[in-house]
């Protein structure tokens, strides 16, 4: 368990005691015997005996006296054992601290996310993070774009999962995963029998969406702009989940990102492939002058893995739905 070395002062030139030797000295002192020390350390008694003899020879000191079959510290070695206990106590404190860090005890993971990623992906990643660090606490915030900057710059949290990048001198936007857009229609809509649709066909139907001036809404609207298509959003909403609910109510069709509707998160809608390319990039936003904690880094890796799994498994999910 203990492998590093320390230096202690003696009446003679400096000698070296390894932490393993310190561990053995303490075990003999606590148990009062070689056999007891061996049981405590779960090693063989002859090994303890050999290490004890070697230690005494190397130090030129008789560390223990044997009295009535027990090992007791020799008079001139008592100061040594006071230091041994101090060192061992600090090693125990270090081990306890490392154990707490490994489990996340005493730490709170503070993260933000835009709604589209927070709907399904973030909860999955938090679940996996807590499986890895079972004692960690988490504080999650669903943020609008105007809130994300303050959240990071005022140190309210370590990061924000974003579906777009902004220009900001103090914030770094690290690529997370590529997402894809889909068309959603009500289950009872005539288009629900289809598997795909073109952008030109979509504009012939009442559209529900997010304000194109909003960065998230702009991602959705770009599919029509790129093909010079006139479109009219008859009902607008602030968040993608609200858009999905409006579509489920039969009020129109919409363009939505795959993460909002991952694995059938919203009932009452059918998801159609859009025939034109619709890939977009998601990001992790963080302060440029601060490193993420170990826990936040782990969360980001798990979030990225979950988002990439949605990309890889999209076809299987759709096929499963059609079979029911």
C-alpha positions in Angstrom: 0.0 0.0 0.0 2.8 2.4 0.9 5.6 2.7 -1.5 7.2 6.1 -1.3 10.2 7.1 0.8 10.9 9.6 3.6 14.0 10.7 5.4 14.3 10.7 9.2 17.1 12.1 11.4 19.2 9.9 13.7 22.3 10.4 15.7 24.2 9.0 12.8 24.1 10.2 9.1 20.7 10.3 7.5 19.1 7.0 6.8 16.1 6.2 4.6 12.9 4.5 5.7 10.4 3.5 3.1 6.8 4.0 3.8 6.5 0.2 3.7 9.0 -0.1 6.6 7.0 2.6 8.5 3.8 0.6 7.9 5.4 -2.6 9.2 6.9 -0.8 12.3 3.6 0.6 13.2 1.8 -2.8 12.7 4.3 -4.5 15.1 3.9 -1.7 17.6 0.0 -1.9 17.4 -0.2 -5.6 17.6 2.8 -6.3 19.8 3.9 -9.3 17.7 5.3 -10.3 14.3 2.4 -12.7 13.8 -0.1 -10.0 14.7 1.5 -7.5 12.3 1.5 -10.1 9.5 -2.3 -10.7 10.0 -3.0 -7.0 10.1 -1.1 -6.4 6.8 -2.2 -9.7 5.3 1.3 -10.9 4.5 3.5 -13.7 5.8 5.1 -13.6 9.2 8.6 -14.5 7.9 8.4 -11.6 5.6 7.7 -9.2 8.4 10.5 -10.7 10.5 13.0 -10.3 7.7 12.0 -6.7 7.1 12.2 -5.9 10.8 15.8 -7.3 11.0 16.8 -5.5 7.9 15.4 -2.2 9.2 17.2 -2.4 12.5 20.4 -3.3 10.8 20.2 -0.4 8.4 19.4 2.1 11.1 21.9 0.7 13.6 19.1 0.8 16.3 17.3 -1.8 18.3 13.8 -0.6 17.7 11.9 -3.2 19.8 12.5 -4.9 23.1 10.9 -8.3 23.6 9.1 -8.5 26.9 6.9 -11.5 28.0 6.5 -12.6 24.4 5.5 -9.1 23.1 7.4 -6.5 21.1 7.5 -3.1 22.8 9.3 0.0 21.6 12.8 0.3 23.0 13.4 3.4 25.2 15.4 5.2 22.6 13.0 4.4 19.8 9.9 6.0 21.3 10.5 9.3 19.5 10.7 7.3 16.3 7.3 5.8 16.9 5.8 9.2 17.6 6.9 10.3 14.2 5.8 7.0 12.7 2.3 7.5 14.1 2.2 11.1 12.8 3.2 10.0 9.3 0.8 7.1 9.2 -2.0 9.4 10.4 -1.3 11.8 7.6 -1.2 8.9 5.1 -4.6 7.8 6.4 -5.9 11.3 6.0 -4.6 11.4 2.4 -6.2 8.0 1.6 -9.5 9.2 3.1 -9.3 12.4 1.0 -8.6 10.4 -2.2 -11.5 8.0 -1.4 -13.8 11.0 -1.1 -12.5 12.4 -4.4 -13.0 9.1 -6.1 -16.7 8.9 -5.0 -17.3 12.7 -5.5 -18.2 13.2 -1.8 -18.2 16.8 -0.8 -18.3 18.0 -4.4 -21.2 19.5 -6.4 -21.2 19.3 -10.2 -22.8 22.6 -11.4 -23.7 22.5 -15.1 -26.0 24.4 -17.4 -27.6 23.3 -20.7 -29.8 24.7 -23.4 -33.3 23.0 -23.4 -32.7 20.9 -26.5 -29.8 19.0 -24.9 -31.2 19.1 -21.4 -34.4 17.3 -22.4 -32.9 13.8 -22.7 -29.1 13.9 -23.1 -28.1 15.7 -19.9 -30.1 13.5 -17.6 -28.5 10.4 -19.1 -25.0 11.8 -18.7 -25.7 12.9 -15.1 -27.0 9.4 -14.3 -23.8 7.9 -15.7 -21.6 10.4 -13.9 -23.3 9.5 -10.6 -22.7 5.8 -11.3 -19.0 6.7 -11.6 -19.0 9.1 -8.6 -21.9 7.9 -6.4 -21.6 10.6 -3.8 -21.4 13.6 -6.0 -24.1 16.2 -5.9 -25.4 17.9 -9.0 -27.0 21.2 -9.7 -28.5 21.5 -13.2 -29.8 24.7 -14.9 -31.8 24.9 -18.1 -30.7 28.2 -19.6 -31.7 30.6 -22.4 -28.9 31.9 -24.6 -28.8 35.3 -22.8 -28.4 33.5 -19.5 -25.6 31.2 -20.5 -22.9 33.9 -20.7 -23.7 35.2 -17.2 -23.9 31.6 -15.8 -20.3 31.0 -16.9 -18.7 34.4 -16.3 -20.2 34.7 -12.9 -19.0 31.2 -12.0 -22.5 29.9 -11.3 -21.4 26.7 -13.0 -18.5 25.1 -14.8 -20.0 24.7 -18.2 -23.0 25.0 -20.4 -24.0 22.4 -23.1 -24.9 24.5 -26.2 -26.5 23.9 -29.6 -24.6 26.8 -31.1 -21.4 28.8 -30.6 -21.1 32.5 -29.9 -18.3 35.0 -30.2 -17.0 35.9 -26.7 -13.3 36.7 -25.8 -13.5 35.0 -22.3 -15.5 31.9 -23.2 -14.2 28.9 -25.1 -16.7 26.8 -27.2 -15.4 23.2 -27.5 -17.1 21.0 -30.1 -19.3 18.3 -28.4 -21.2 16.3 -31.0 -22.8 16.7 -34.4 -26.6 16.7 -34.4 -29.2 16.3 -37.1 -32.5 17.9 -37.8 -35.8 16.1 -38.4 -39.3 17.0 -39.4 -42.0 16.2 -36.8 -45.6 15.7 -37.7 -48.7 14.7 -35.6 -49.3 11.0 -35.4 -52.6 11.4 -37.2 -51.2 13.7 -40.0 -51.3 12.5 -43.6 -47.5 12.8 -43.7 -47.1 10.4 -40.8 -47.2 7.4 -43.2 -44.0 8.6 -44.7 -40.4 8.1 -43.6 -38.9 11.2 -45.2 -39.8 14.7 -46.5 -38.0 17.5 -48.5 -37.7 21.0 -47.2 -39.8 22.2 -50.3 -42.6 20.0 -49.2 -42.5 21.2 -45.6 -43.1 24.8 -46.5 -46.5 23.8 -48.0 -47.8 23.0 -44.5 -48.4 25.2 -41.4 -45.1 25.5 -39.6 -44.5 25.7 -35.9 -41.1 26.9 -34.8 -38.8 29.1 -32.8 -38.1 32.7 -33.7 -35.4 32.6 -36.6 -33.6 35.5 -34.8 -32.9 33.2 -31.9 -29.7 31.2 -32.5 -31.5 27.9 -31.9 -34.3 29.0 -34.1 -31.8 30.1 -36.7 -30.5 26.5 -37.0 -34.0 25.3 -37.8 -34.7 28.1 -40.3 -31.4 27.7 -42.2 -32.7 24.6 -43.9 -35.3 26.8 -45.8 -32.9 29.7 -46.3 -30.2 27.5 -47.9 -32.7 26.4 -50.5 -34.2 29.9 -51.0 -37.6 28.7 -49.8 -40.3 31.1 -48.5 -41.6 29.8 -45.2 -44.1 31.1 -42.6 -44.1 30.2 -39.0 -47.7 30.4 -38.0 -47.1 29.5 -34.3 -43.8 30.3 -32.5 -42.6 29.1 -29.2 -39.5 29.6 -27.0 -38.4 26.0 -26.5 -38.2 22.9 -28.7 -40.2 20.8 -26.2 -43.0 23.3 -26.5 -42.8 23.1 -30.3 -43.2 19.3 -30.0 -46.2 19.6 -27.8 -47.9 22.0 -30.3 -47.2 19.6 -33.1 -48.6 16.7 -31.0 -51.7 18.8 -30.6 -52.2 18.8 -34.3 -51.4 22.5 -34.9 -48.8 22.0 -37.6 -45.5 20.4 -38.4 -42.0 21.6 -37.4 -38.2 21.1 -37.7 -36.6 19.9 -34.5 -33.2 18.6 -33.5 -32.7 14.9 -32.8 -31.7 15.3 -29.2 -35.0 16.9 -28.2 -36.9 13.9 -29.5 -34.4 11.1 -28.8 -35.9 7.7 -28.2 -39.5 8.9 -28.4 -39.2 11.5 -25.6 -42.3 13.3 -26.9 -45.5 11.4 -27.5 -48.0 12.0 -30.2 -45.5 12.9 -33.0 -43.9 11.0 -35.9 -40.3 11.8 -36.9 -39.4 12.1 -40.6 -36.0 12.2 -42.1 -35.3 15.5 -44.0 -33.9 14.6 -47.4 -31.4 17.5 -47.5 -28.3 17.5 -45.2 -29.2 19.0 -41.9 -26.1 18.4 -39.7 -25.3 21.0 -37.0 -22.6 21.2 -34.3 -23.1 21.3 -30.6 -20.6 22.7 -28.0 -19.5 22.8 -24.5 -19.0 26.4 -23.3 -16.5 27.1 -20.6 -14.3 29.9 -19.3 -11.0 30.2 -21.2 -9.1 31.0 -18.0 -10.4 27.9 -16.0 -9.9 24.2 -16.3 -12.8 21.9 -15.8 -12.9 19.7 -12.8 -12.3 15.9 -13.1 -16.0 15.4 -12.5 -17.0 18.0 -15.2 -14.6 16.4 -17.7 -16.1 13.0 -17.0 -19.6 14.4 -17.5 -18.6 16.0 -20.8 -17.1 12.7 -22.1 -20.3 10.8 -21.0 -22.5 13.4 -22.6 -20.6 13.2 -25.8 -20.8 9.4 -25.8 -24.6 9.5 -25.3 -25.1 12.0 -28.0 -23.0 10.1 -30.5 -24.9 6.9 -29.6 -28.1 8.7 -30.6 -26.5 9.4 -34.0 -25.4 5.8 -34.4 -28.6 4.2 -33.3 -31.1 6.4 -35.0 -32.2 3.9 -37.7 -32.6 1.1 -35.2 -34.9 3.2 -33.0 -37.1 4.1 -36.0 -37.3 0.5 -37.2 -38.4 -0.6 -33.7 -41.2 1.9 -33.6 -42.6 0.8 -37.0 -42.7 -2.8 -35.8 -45.2 -2.0 -33.1 
